[in-house]
Amino acid sequence: MRTQVGIIGAGPAGLLLARLLSRQGIESVVLERRSAAHVLGRVRAGVLERGTVELLKEADCADRMQREGLVHHGLQINFDGRSLRIDLDGLTGNPVVVYGQTEMTRDLMAAREAEGGTTIYEAEAVGCSHLETDKPQIIFRRNEQQEVLICDFIAGCDGFHGISRTMIPASVLKTYARAYAFGWLGVLADVPPCSEELIYASHPDGFALASMRSPTRSRYYIQCALDVRLEDWSDDRFWTELKRRLGPEAADRVTSAPSIEKSIAPLRSFVAEPMRFGRLFLAGDAAHIVPPTGAKGLNLAAADVRVLARALTAYYKQSRTDLIDSYSAACLARVWKAERFSWWMTSLLHRFPDADSFTRKLQEAEFYYLRKSRAAQLSLAENYVGLAFDLQG
């Protein structure tokens, strides 16, 4: 098989890249090791920055998001019974949009199918070769047969556990990581949200988050130890603990119901540098992971795709290589800012198992400063809605 851009991974990053390229007349083949149904069954984030919203419009995949997405002009932080609303729109002139990653993926899948683009599901990429030549190859397996896709470029959009990052030689790749000693226990339920905006809560016994996917579907989280077992957390136990941590005002508005999905997600920070080797480019979780506290994971993937799509378009349309050469540096400048913000949000709102009373006092001081300082609120809001691309360097 032969194509211009081989894309490993049919999640939102891979499909968005394929869509942006196709609108410029650039051919791609997307390889996905799972089935389409499995991809759509993943429960993921749903807060979209302004840049991600604009990119979906550019891809002509924003119609349903504009009809069904929930525009949020602010968010609320509860800290030991005290509340603070961050006026995102008032401070920055920009809101965020809550629209589930699954729905975004569904829209991109439909657009890919409608334009006749090639996506091969249940095709597992097992290796890459010739990365430093003008004909890099993806070796993949489907139907128990090994095949080769010859490309001009390869985009690794296959997530943290994919093979793309492992194709960069160890002598070249440098990684930075931090593991947190806790996770999030999350529940998805078909109940109306308890608030029109997200609530981030810091309680003496741990963090909690009230979010939503639609006016009738809510997503709630509580901080948990990494060794907890799902079977020990009945729905009733979860709802009781969630209400306690959110505080009485929010708790009175929480509607309890049987969960339709329950899972535990560990929190970690991770960055791989560089994000390019030869004609292989990493994008999204293949290159970086952030704690979900700052709602940056999906948005960082979209930002990578934006930079890569423009670089490849400049190459094919104008024979330019400068944007290709600067891809890694341009993306990493944004990535590290998002890592910093996500770490800061996580540090402010969670209880750390090894923290002493001094650490909690520092968290309190940080919250009080945030509560009284417009400059501090502006900094939070600016990062939350997404930094402008001209602020990358």
Rosetta blueprint (number, residue, H / E / L):
1 M L
2 R E
3 T L
4 Q L
5 V E
6 G E
7 I E
8 I E
9 G L
10 A L
11 G L
12 P H
13 A H
14 G H
15 L H
16 L H
17 L H
18 A H
19 R H
20 L H
21 L H
22 S H
23 R L
24 Q L
25 G L
26 I L
27 E L
28 S E
29 V E
30 V E
31 L E
32 E E
33 R L
34 R L
35 S L
36 A H
37 A H
38 H H
39 V H
40 L H
41 G L
42 R L
43 V L
44 R L
45 A L
46 G L
47 V E
48 L E
49 E L
50 R H
51 G H
52 T H
53 V H
54 E H
55 L H
56 L H
57 K H
58 E H
59 A L
60 D L
61 C L
62 A L
63 D H
64 R H
65 M H
66 Q H
67 R H
68 E H
69 G L
70 L E
71 V E
72 H E
73 H L
74 G L
75 L E
76 Q E
77 I E
78 N E
79 F E
80 D L
81 G L
82 R E
83 S E
84 L E
85 R E
86 I E
87 D L
88 L H
89 D H
90 G H
91 L H
92 T H
93 G L
94 N L
95 P L
96 V E
97 V E
98 V E
99 Y L
100 G L
101 Q H
102 T H
103 E H
104 M H
105 T H
106 R H
107 D H
108 L H
109 M H
110 A H
111 A H
112 R H
113 E H
114 A H
115 E L
116 G L
117 G L
118 T E
119 T E
120 I E
121 Y E
122 E L
123 A L
124 E E
125 A E
126 V E
127 G E
128 C E
129 S E
130 H L
131 L L
132 E L
133 T L
134 D L
135 K L
136 P L
137 Q E
138 I E
139 I E
140 F E
141 R E
142 R E
143 N L
144 E L
145 Q E
146 Q E
147 E E
148 V E
149 L E
150 I E
151 C L
152 D L
153 F E
154 I E
155 A E
156 G E
157 C L
158 D L
159 G L
160 F L
161 H L
162 G L
163 I L
164 S L
165 R H
166 T H
167 M H
168 I L
169 P L
170 A L
171 S L
172 V L
173 L L
174 K E
175 T E
176 Y E
177 A E
178 R E
179 A E
180 Y E
181 A E
182 F E
183 G E
184 W E
185 L E
186 G E
187 V E
188 L E
189 A E
190 D L
191 V L
192 P L
193 P L
194 C L
195 S L
196 E L
197 E L
198 L L
199 I E
200 Y E
201 A E
202 S E
203 H E
204 P L
205 D L
206 G E
207 F E
208 A E
209 L E
210 A E
211 S E
212 M E
213 R E
214 S E
215 P L
216 T L
217 R E
218 S E
219 R E
220 Y E
221 Y E
222 I E
223 Q E
224 C E
225 A L
226 L L
227 D L
228 V L
229 R L
230 L H
231 E H
232 D H
233 W L
234 S L
235 D H
236 D H
237 R H
238 F H
239 W H
240 T H
241 E H
242 L H
243 K H
244 R H
245 R H
246 L H
247 G L
248 P H
249 E H
250 A H
251 A H
252 D L
253 R L
254 V L
255 T L
256 S L
257 A L
258 P L
259 S L
260 I L
261 E E
262 K E
263 S E
264 I E
265 A E
266 P E
267 L E
268 R E
269 S E
270 F E
271 V E
272 A E
273 E E
274 P L
275 M L
276 R E
277 F E
278 G L
279 R L
280 L E
281 F E
282 L E
283 A L
284 G H
285 D H
286 A H
287 A L
288 H E
289 I E
290 V L
291 P L
292 P H
293 T H
294 G H
295 A L
296 K L
297 G H
298 L H
299 N H
300 L H
301 A H
302 A H
303 A H
304 D H
305 V H
306 R H
307 V H
308 L H
309 A H
310 R H
311 A H
312 L H
313 T H
314 A H
315 Y H
316 Y H
317 K H
318 Q H
319 S L
320 R L
321 T L
322 D H
323 L H
324 I H
325 D H
326 S L
327 Y H
328 S H
329 A H
330 A H
331 C H
332 L H
333 A H
334 R H
335 V H
336 W H
337 K H
338 A H
339 E H
340 R H
341 F H
342 S H
343 W H
344 W H
345 M H
346 T H
347 S H
348 L H
349 L H
350 H L
351 R L
352 F L
353 P L
354 D L
355 A L
356 D L
357 S H
358 F H
359 T H
360 R H
361 K H
362 L H
363 Q H
364 E H
365 A H
366 E H
367 F H
368 Y H
369 Y H
370 L H
371 R H
372 K H
373 S L
374 R H
375 A H
376 A H
377 Q H
378 L H
379 S H
380 L H
381 A H
382 E H
383 N H
384 Y H
385 V H
386 G L
387 L L
388 A L
389 F H
390 D H
391 L H
392 Q L
393 G L
